[in-house]
Amino acid sequence: MEARVKPKTLPGFMELLPSEQILFNEMKEKIQKSYEKYGFLPINTPIIESADVLLAKAGGETEKQIYKFKKGENDLALRFDLTVPLAKYVTQYYDKLQFPFKRYQIGKVYRGEKAQRGRYREFYQCDVDIIGDGELSIINDAEIPSIIYNTFRELGFDDFCICINNRKILNGLFLSLGLEKESADILRVIDKIDKIGEEKVQKELESKIESNKVAVIMKFIKICGTNVEKIKQLEELNISEDMFVQGLNELREILKYITVFGVPEENIKVDLTIARGLDYYTGTVYETFLNKYRNLGSVCSGGRYENLAGYYTDKKMPGVGISIGLSRLFFLLTDYNIISADDKSISDVLVVSMNNEYEKCAEVATKLRQNDMNVQINIENQKLGKKFKNADKLNIKYVIVIGEDEVKNNVVSLKNMATGSQETVDIDKAISIIKNK
């Protein structure tokens, strides 16, 4: 006898039961529709890329996490995000695209990092980016929060905060303190303030730079009040460094247009601690938090970058975009019982046979499907009571029963599973009842 292989799923890879997958798909579809509402075009890049193309921008920890393998003479790798494939895409198809190029992509990416609860090695990202040819208006940075706002409203959330900052303000501050060489390290430390707190951030900074300069930085990131008050306090710092002034002007203009794009003031917050750890963000940065579940961390993030495709072309392609880590978000929302997978089926109707009326069952199911209904047939050799019980477990609202009398009189027996009522009607009447439920 052959040895059996125990079925198992590798750590860090998500598999869902049908009811969970239905909910996951609904979330993905809502995100996609929201992106399309803003005119973003769909693209779908390969999961497997040539390693030299995919790794052109990688380095450090990122490169260690990339899945690489050989197939024949080819060095291949699995994509680790959707941004690098986008850079390749706009370079390769530059002459066929219209700029600014607005694209969305929803797809799986792969990272060989340590698997943890809610952090996967294979996971879905939902990205939107606006790419310019040579230049890109800063007003695009103001539309991005509108996309975030609309998307999370579509997902059923009201109480959330889109935090916004500009790295030019931070970098300008560092230049004024003579810390431009240390700026990347300082930004990474500041970016951890929500996780480790102000005191630990201050200690970590003091291990790298002079305490008097740390005092200025800590005073800066403690600026508080309304968005208007924060802008005023930044102005009152009287920092004349060009980069600081440019970043402040950009932030001021973005805040003005965010309002025009219809985002309520209570959903936008200037947060000078939001730095984003990725080196390629050069201007506006975003982090989005659910206010009641701040401990979940950011549920949507992104920012402005000056040269998306610099590793592939001499053309300057600035861009701005955001990403939602859908797999992680889904896990967190279900784990905290914020959402629940209640739908166990996508079927509107179950068609069952009393005896052997299979032809009539197929005919009825076909007509229902032609009327845009999701229909499941159960023609197995089971008792009628078991078929009803299966429909109830799947939360299917209606069951159509076909027996000898129904075939003879060209009618169907329609049972409402919620009320238990049952009536004999013609197929057109059944369709009308189900559609108007």
C-alpha positions as CSV (number, residue, x, y, z in Angstrom):
1,M,0.0,0.0,0.0
2,E,1.3,3.4,-1.0
3,A,2.2,5.8,1.9
4,R,-0.2,8.7,2.3
5,V,1.2,12.2,2.2
6,K,-0.2,14.4,5.0
7,P,-1.9,17.4,3.5
8,K,-0.5,20.7,4.8
9,T,-0.1,24.3,3.9
10,L,3.3,26.0,4.1
11,P,3.6,28.6,6.9
12,G,3.0,32.1,5.7
13,F,0.5,31.1,3.0
14,M,-3.2,32.0,3.3
15,E,-5.9,29.5,2.6
16,L,-9.5,30.4,3.3
17,L,-12.8,28.4,3.7
18,P,-15.4,29.3,1.1
19,S,-17.3,31.7,3.4
20,E,-14.1,33.5,4.2
21,Q,-13.1,33.6,0.5
22,I,-16.4,35.2,-0.3
23,L,-15.8,38.0,2.1
24,F,-12.2,38.4,0.9
25,N,-13.4,38.6,-2.7
26,E,-16.0,41.2,-1.7
27,M,-13.4,43.4,-0.1
28,K,-11.1,43.0,-3.2
29,E,-14.0,43.9,-5.5
30,K,-14.9,47.0,-3.5
31,I,-11.2,48.2,-3.6
32,Q,-11.1,47.6,-7.3
33,K,-14.3,49.5,-8.0
34,S,-13.1,52.4,-5.8
35,Y,-9.9,52.6,-7.8
36,E,-11.8,52.5,-11.1
37,K,-14.0,55.3,-9.9
38,Y,-11.0,57.5,-10.0
39,G,-10.1,56.5,-13.6
40,F,-7.2,54.2,-12.8
41,L,-6.5,51.6,-15.5
42,P,-5.9,48.0,-14.7
43,I,-2.6,46.2,-15.5
44,N,-1.4,42.7,-14.6
45,T,2.4,42.1,-14.5
46,P,3.9,38.6,-14.3
47,I,4.5,37.0,-10.9
48,I,7.8,35.6,-12.2
49,E,10.3,38.1,-13.6
50,S,13.9,37.9,-14.8
51,A,16.0,38.2,-11.7
52,D,18.2,41.0,-13.1
53,V,15.1,43.1,-13.9
54,L,13.4,42.5,-10.6
55,L,16.6,42.9,-8.5
56,A,17.7,46.1,-10.2
57,K,16.3,48.2,-7.3
58,A,16.6,45.7,-4.5
59,G,19.2,45.6,-1.8
60,G,19.7,45.0,1.9
61,E,16.9,43.1,3.7
62,T,14.7,43.3,0.7
63,E,17.0,41.2,-1.5
64,K,17.4,38.6,1.3
65,Q,13.6,38.1,1.2
66,I,13.3,37.6,-2.5
67,Y,12.5,34.1,-3.8
68,K,15.0,33.3,-6.5
69,F,15.5,30.2,-8.6
70,K,16.9,28.8,-11.8
71,K,15.0,27.3,-14.7
72,G,17.4,26.0,-17.3
73,E,19.8,28.8,-17.9
74,N,17.4,31.5,-16.7
75,D,17.8,33.3,-13.3
76,L,14.2,34.0,-12.2
77,A,12.6,35.6,-9.1
78,L,9.1,36.1,-7.7
79,R,7.9,39.7,-7.5
80,F,8.2,41.1,-4.0
81,D,6.0,44.2,-4.5
82,L,4.0,45.7,-7.4
83,T,6.1,48.9,-7.6
84,V,9.2,47.5,-9.2
85,P,7.1,45.6,-11.9
86,L,5.4,49.0,-12.5
87,A,8.7,50.7,-13.1
88,K,9.6,48.0,-15.6
89,Y,6.2,48.2,-17.2
90,V,6.2,52.0,-17.8
91,T,9.7,51.8,-19.2
92,Q,8.9,48.9,-21.5
93,Y,5.6,50.4,-22.8
94,Y,6.5,54.1,-22.6
95,D,5.6,54.9,-26.2
96,K,2.2,53.2,-25.8
97,L,1.1,54.9,-22.6
98,Q,-0.6,58.2,-22.0
99,F,0.9,60.3,-19.2
100,P,0.1,61.0,-16.5
101,F,-0.4,57.2,-16.4
102,K,-2.9,56.2,-13.7
103,R,-2.8,52.5,-13.0
104,Y,-4.0,50.0,-10.4
105,Q,-2.9,46.5,-9.8
106,I,-4.3,43.9,-7.4
107,G,-2.2,40.8,-7.1
108,K,-0.1,38.5,-5.1
109,V,3.5,39.2,-4.1
110,Y,6.1,37.1,-2.3
111,R,8.6,37.7,0.5
112,G,10.6,35.1,2.2
113,E,10.4,36.7,5.6
114,K,9.6,35.0,8.9
115,A,5.9,34.0,8.9
116,Q,3.9,35.6,11.7
117,R,0.3,36.0,12.6
118,G,-1.1,38.3,10.0
119,R,2.2,38.6,8.1
120,Y,2.4,36.3,5.1
121,R,5.0,35.1,2.6
122,E,2.4,35.2,-0.1
123,F,-0.1,38.1,0.1
124,Y,-2.3,40.4,-2.0
125,Q,-1.4,44.0,-2.5
126,C,-3.8,46.6,-3.9
127,D,-1.8,49.4,-5.5
128,V,-2.7,52.7,-7.3
129,D,-0.1,55.0,-8.8
130,I,-0.1,58.1,-10.9
131,I,3.1,58.4,-13.0
132,G,4.3,61.6,-14.7
133,D,6.5,62.0,-17.7
134,G,9.2,64.5,-16.5
135,E,6.9,66.2,-14.0
136,L,3.8,65.5,-12.0
137,S,1.5,68.2,-10.4
138,I,1.5,68.3,-6.6
139,I,-2.3,68.4,-6.8
140,N,-2.2,64.6,-7.6
141,D,-0.9,64.2,-4.0
142,A,-4.1,65.7,-2.8
143,E,-6.3,63.3,-4.8
144,I,-4.7,60.3,-3.2
145,P,-6.3,60.9,0.2
146,S,-9.6,61.1,-1.5
147,I,-9.0,57.7,-3.0
148,I,-8.1,56.3,0.4
149,Y,-11.2,58.0,2.0
150,N,-13.6,56.6,-0.7
151,T,-12.1,53.1,-0.5
152,F,-12.4,52.7,3.2
153,R,-15.9,54.1,3.2
154,E,-16.8,51.5,0.6
155,L,-15.2,48.9,2.9
156,G,-17.7,50.0,5.6
157,F,-15.5,52.3,7.8
158,D,-16.2,55.8,8.9
159,D,-13.8,56.4,11.8
160,F,-10.4,56.4,10.3
161,C,-7.5,58.9,10.0
162,I,-5.3,59.6,7.0
163,C,-2.1,60.8,8.3
164,I,0.0,63.0,6.0
165,N,3.5,64.5,6.1
166,N,6.2,65.6,3.7
167,R,9.7,64.3,3.8
168,K,11.1,67.5,2.4
169,I,10.1,69.2,5.7
170,L,12.0,66.6,7.6
171,N,15.0,66.6,5.3
172,G,15.0,70.4,5.3
173,L,15.1,70.3,9.1
174,F,18.1,68.0,9.0
175,L,19.9,70.2,6.5
176,S,19.4,73.2,8.8
177,L,21.0,71.1,11.6
178,G,23.8,69.8,9.4
179,L,22.5,66.3,9.7
180,E,21.8,65.5,6.0
181,K,24.1,62.5,6.0
182,E,22.3,61.0,9.0
183,S,18.8,61.8,7.7
184,A,17.9,58.3,6.4
185,D,18.8,56.8,9.8
186,I,16.9,59.5,11.7
187,L,13.8,59.0,9.5
188,R,13.8,55.3,10.2
189,V,14.0,56.0,14.0
190,I,11.2,58.6,13.8
191,D,9.1,56.2,11.8
192,K,9.0,53.8,14.9
193,I,7.6,56.3,17.3
194,D,4.1,54.7,17.3
195,K,5.6,51.3,18.1
196,I,8.3,52.2,20.7
197,G,7.2,55.6,22.0
198,E,8.9,59.0,22.3
199,E,11.3,58.1,25.1
200,K,12.9,55.2,23.3
201,V,13.0,57.2,20.0
202,Q,14.8,60.0,21.8
203,K,17.3,57.6,23.4
204,E,17.9,55.9,20.0
205,L,18.5,59.3,18.4
206,E,20.9,60.4,21.2
207,S,23.0,57.3,20.4
208,K,23.5,58.6,16.9
209,I,23.7,62.5,17.2
210,E,24.3,65.3,19.6
211,S,21.7,65.8,22.3
212,N,21.1,69.5,21.5
213,K,20.1,68.5,17.9
214,V,17.9,65.7,19.2
215,A,16.1,68.3,21.4
216,V,15.3,70.3,18.2
217,I,14.1,67.2,16.4
218,M,11.9,66.1,19.3
219,K,10.4,69.6,19.7
220,F,9.7,69.5,16.0
221,I,7.9,66.1,16.0
222,K,5.9,67.2,19.1
223,I,4.2,70.0,17.2
224,C,0.5,69.6,17.9
225,G,-3.0,71.1,17.4
226,T,-5.2,71.3,14.3
227,N,-3.8,71.0,10.8
228,V,-4.0,74.8,10.5
229,E,-2.2,75.2,13.8
230,K,0.5,72.8,12.8
231,I,1.2,74.6,9.6
232,K,1.4,77.9,11.6
233,Q,3.9,76.4,14.1
234,L,6.0,75.1,11.2
235,E,6.1,78.6,9.7
236,E,7.0,80.0,13.1
237,L,10.1,77.9,13.2
238,N,11.5,80.4,10.7
239,I,13.6,77.7,8.9
240,S,14.9,79.3,5.7
241,E,16.4,76.1,4.2
242,D,15.0,75.8,0.6
243,M,14.0,72.1,1.0
244,F,12.0,72.9,4.2
245,V,10.2,75.8,2.6
246,Q,9.4,73.7,-0.5
247,G,8.0,70.9,1.6
248,L,5.9,73.3,3.7
249,N,4.5,74.9,0.6
250,E,3.6,71.6,-0.8
251,L,1.9,70.4,2.4
252,R,-0.1,73.6,2.6
253,E,-1.3,73.3,-1.0
254,I,-2.2,69.6,-0.6
255,L,-4.3,70.3,2.5
256,K,-6.2,73.0,0.5
257,Y,-7.0,70.6,-2.3
258,I,-7.8,67.6,-0.1
259,T,-10.8,69.6,1.1
260,V,-11.8,70.3,-2.5
261,F,-11.6,66.6,-3.3
262,G,-14.3,66.0,-0.6
263,V,-12.3,64.5,2.3
264,P,-13.7,65.7,5.7
265,E,-11.3,67.5,7.9
266,E,-11.8,65.0,10.7
267,N,-10.3,62.2,8.5
268,I,-7.1,64.1,7.7
269,K,-4.3,64.7,10.1
270,V,-0.9,66.3,9.6
271,D,1.5,64.0,11.5
272,L,5.1,65.1,11.5
273,T,6.2,61.7,12.8
274,I,5.1,59.9,9.7
275,A,8.3,59.4,7.8
276,R,7.9,56.0,5.9
277,G,10.9,53.8,6.1
278,L,11.4,53.2,2.3
279,D,14.1,55.3,0.9
280,Y,12.4,56.2,-2.4
281,Y,9.7,58.4,-0.9
282,T,10.9,62.0,-1.5
283,G,7.9,64.2,-0.7
284,T,4.3,63.5,0.5
285,V,3.9,60.4,2.7
286,Y,0.6,58.8,3.9
287,E,-0.3,56.4,6.7
288,T,-4.0,55.4,7.4
289,F,-5.2,54.1,10.7
290,L,-8.6,52.9,12.0
291,N,-9.1,55.1,15.0
292,K,-10.7,52.4,17.2
293,Y,-8.1,49.9,16.3
294,R,-4.9,52.0,16.2
295,N,-3.0,48.9,17.4
296,L,-3.6,47.3,14.0
297,G,-1.0,49.7,12.6
298,S,-1.3,51.4,9.2
299,V,-3.9,49.8,6.9
300,C,-2.9,51.8,3.8
301,S,0.3,53.7,3.1
302,G,2.3,55.3,0.3
303,G,3.8,58.5,-0.9
304,R,5.5,60.6,-3.6
305,Y,8.7,59.5,-5.3
306,E,10.7,61.5,-7.8
307,N,12.1,58.8,-10.2
308,L,10.2,55.6,-10.4
309,A,12.1,54.0,-13.3
310,G,15.7,55.3,-12.7
311,Y,17.1,51.8,-12.8
312,Y,15.7,51.2,-16.2
313,T,15.8,54.5,-18.1
314,D,17.2,58.0,-18.2
315,K,13.7,59.4,-18.4
316,K,12.5,61.1,-15.2
317,M,9.2,59.6,-14.0
318,P,7.9,61.1,-10.8
319,G,4.9,59.4,-9.2
320,V,2.7,59.2,-6.2
321,G,0.8,56.1,-5.0
322,I,-0.6,54.0,-2.2
323,S,-0.9,50.3,-1.3
324,I,-3.3,48.3,0.8
325,G,-2.0,45.0,2.0
326,L,-5.2,43.1,1.6
327,S,-4.2,39.8,3.1
328,R,-2.9,41.3,6.3
329,L,-5.9,43.7,6.5
330,F,-8.3,40.8,6.1
331,F,-6.6,38.7,8.7
332,L,-6.6,41.6,11.2
333,L,-10.2,42.6,10.7
334,T,-11.4,39.0,11.0
335,D,-9.0,38.2,13.9
336,Y,-10.4,41.2,15.9
337,N,-14.0,40.3,14.9
338,I,-14.4,43.7,13.2
339,I,-15.8,41.8,10.2
340,S,-17.2,38.3,10.0
341,A,-17.7,35.8,7.2
342,D,-21.4,35.2,7.3
343,D,-22.2,34.3,3.7
344,K,-21.5,30.6,3.2
345,S,-22.7,30.5,-0.4
346,I,-23.0,32.9,-3.3
347,S,-26.1,31.1,-4.6
348,D,-29.5,32.8,-4.7
349,V,-31.3,29.6,-5.3
350,L,-30.9,25.9,-4.9
351,V,-32.7,23.7,-7.4
352,V,-33.5,20.1,-6.2
353,S,-35.1,17.1,-7.7
354,M,-37.7,15.0,-5.9
355,N,-37.0,11.9,-7.9
356,N,-35.2,11.9,-11.2
357,E,-36.4,15.1,-12.8
358,Y,-32.9,16.1,-13.8
359,E,-33.7,17.5,-17.2
360,K,-36.3,19.9,-15.8
361,C,-33.9,20.9,-13.0
362,A,-31.3,21.8,-15.6
363,E,-33.9,23.7,-17.7
364,V,-35.1,25.7,-14.6
365,A,-31.5,26.5,-13.5
366,T,-30.6,27.7,-16.9
367,K,-33.5,30.1,-17.1
368,L,-32.7,31.5,-13.6
369,R,-29.1,32.0,-14.7
370,Q,-30.2,33.8,-17.8
371,N,-32.0,36.2,-15.4
372,D,-28.7,37.0,-13.6
373,M,-29.1,34.7,-10.7
374,N,-26.5,32.5,-9.0
375,V,-27.9,29.0,-9.0
376,Q,-26.8,25.7,-7.5
377,I,-28.3,22.3,-8.4
378,N,-28.5,19.3,-6.1
379,I,-29.3,16.2,-8.1
380,E,-27.7,13.7,-5.8
381,N,-29.5,10.7,-4.4
382,Q,-30.4,12.3,-1.1
383,K,-33.6,12.7,0.9
384,L,-35.4,15.9,0.4
385,G,-35.0,16.9,4.0
386,K,-31.2,16.6,3.8
387,K,-31.2,18.8,0.7
388,F,-33.2,21.5,2.6
389,K,-30.8,21.1,5.5
390,N,-27.8,21.6,3.2
391,A,-29.4,24.8,1.7
392,D,-30.0,26.1,5.2
393,K,-26.4,25.5,6.2
394,L,-25.3,27.4,3.1
395,N,-27.7,30.3,3.9
396,I,-29.3,29.9,0.5
397,K,-32.6,31.9,0.7
398,Y,-34.7,30.0,-1.8
399,V,-35.1,26.3,-2.8
400,I,-36.9,25.3,-6.0
401,V,-38.3,21.7,-5.8
402,I,-39.0,19.8,-9.0
403,G,-41.2,16.7,-8.8
404,E,-43.5,14.8,-11.1
405,D,-46.4,17.2,-10.6
406,E,-44.2,20.2,-11.3
407,V,-42.9,18.7,-14.5
408,K,-46.5,17.8,-15.6
409,N,-48.0,21.2,-14.9
410,N,-44.9,23.2,-16.0
411,V,-44.5,24.9,-12.6
412,V,-42.1,24.9,-9.7
413,S,-42.4,24.6,-6.0
414,L,-40.7,27.6,-4.4
415,K,-39.7,27.5,-0.7
416,N,-38.6,30.5,1.3
417,M,-36.0,29.1,3.7
418,A,-36.2,32.1,6.0
419,T,-40.0,31.9,6.6
420,G,-40.6,28.2,5.7
421,S,-43.4,29.2,3.4
422,Q,-43.8,27.2,0.1
423,E,-45.9,28.0,-3.0
424,T,-46.4,26.5,-6.4
425,V,-45.9,29.1,-9.2
426,D,-44.8,29.2,-12.8
427,I,-41.1,30.0,-13.4
428,D,-41.6,33.6,-14.3
429,K,-43.5,34.2,-11.1
430,A,-40.7,32.5,-9.2
431,I,-38.1,34.7,-10.8
432,S,-40.1,37.8,-9.9
433,I,-40.4,36.7,-6.2
434,I,-36.7,35.9,-5.9
435,K,-35.6,39.2,-7.5
436,N,-37.9,41.3,-5.3
437,K,-37.0,39.6,-2.1
